[in-house]
């Protein structure tokens, strides 16, 4: 008997390419993380490639428990910018912020588990962290959660759930390539669903409400 992963090998490739190893840096426009000039100075420095200054601004804030700064230190360690690349340290900082309910870090921690960077590869853990961010309305996490459902990684294969999360992500992404990828995956899975399944998925999306 053919397994779902074999049957949908082509679809799995689309999902994997779309998910990618994309980490999210908290920007200074994120009101949850804005604690003053230090945080914003770190963002400006990072964007200009001055990673030493970014590190100097963010590290004290991160040690004080600022989730945005903790997430950004995780990105620096993940990418090896301003510090030696160290996935384990990246995971440590992501987890500190994620456990505070910070969606950027929850998504990033899900990516680390998804790809086995700094932690053993674990689909169920990836799903768990993607879900926490997705339930807050985080589009990238909603997309990746849809990818997990469409293939059955860390969760039972479920077309209705995949379609629902793609629909939600589509409504949150601005027009552009990222949104186009979500729409493409949603349209692919819709062709494999019955009208009743599509109706169920659309109902789930309409009734869904973000968690605080």
Secondary structure as the mmCIF struct_conf table of DSSP 4:
data_model
#
loop_
_struct_conf.conf_type_id
_struct_conf.id
_struct_conf.beg_label_comp_id
_struct_conf.beg_label_asym_id
_struct_conf.beg_label_seq_id
_struct_conf.end_label_comp_id
_struct_conf.end_label_asym_id
_struct_conf.end_label_seq_id
HELX_RH_AL_P HELX_RH_AL_P1 UNK A 4 UNK A 7
TURN_TY1_P TURN_TY1_P1 UNK A 8 UNK A 8
HELX_RH_AL_P HELX_RH_AL_P2 UNK A 9 UNK A 19
TURN_TY1_P TURN_TY1_P2 UNK A 20 UNK A 21
HELX_LH_PP_P HELX_LH_PP_P1 UNK A 25 UNK A 27
TURN_TY1_P TURN_TY1_P3 UNK A 28 UNK A 29
TURN_TY1_P TURN_TY1_P4 UNK A 31 UNK A 33
BEND BEND1 UNK A 36 UNK A 36
HELX_RH_AL_P HELX_RH_AL_P3 UNK A 37 UNK A 47
TURN_TY1_P TURN_TY1_P5 UNK A 48 UNK A 49
HELX_RH_AL_P HELX_RH_AL_P4 UNK A 51 UNK A 63
TURN_TY1_P TURN_TY1_P6 UNK A 64 UNK A 65
HELX_RH_AL_P HELX_RH_AL_P5 UNK A 67 UNK A 79
TURN_TY1_P TURN_TY1_P7 UNK A 80 UNK A 80
BEND BEND2 UNK A 81 UNK A 83
HELX_RH_AL_P HELX_RH_AL_P6 UNK A 87 UNK A 98
TURN_TY1_P TURN_TY1_P8 UNK A 99 UNK A 101
HELX_RH_AL_P HELX_RH_AL_P7 UNK A 103 UNK A 115
TURN_TY1_P TURN_TY1_P9 UNK A 116 UNK A 116
BEND BEND3 UNK A 117 UNK A 119
HELX_RH_AL_P HELX_RH_AL_P8 UNK A 123 UNK A 134
TURN_TY1_P TURN_TY1_P10 UNK A 135 UNK A 137
HELX_RH_AL_P HELX_RH_AL_P9 UNK A 139 UNK A 151
TURN_TY1_P TURN_TY1_P11 UNK A 152 UNK A 152
BEND BEND4 UNK A 153 UNK A 155
HELX_RH_AL_P HELX_RH_AL_P10 UNK A 159 UNK A 172
BEND BEND5 UNK A 173 UNK A 173
HELX_LH_PP_P HELX_LH_PP_P2 UNK A 174 UNK A 174
BEND BEND6 UNK A 175 UNK A 176
HELX_RH_AL_P HELX_RH_AL_P11 UNK A 177 UNK A 190
TURN_TY1_P TURN_TY1_P12 UNK A 191 UNK A 192
BEND BEND7 UNK A 193 UNK A 193
HELX_RH_AL_P HELX_RH_AL_P12 UNK A 195 UNK A 207
#
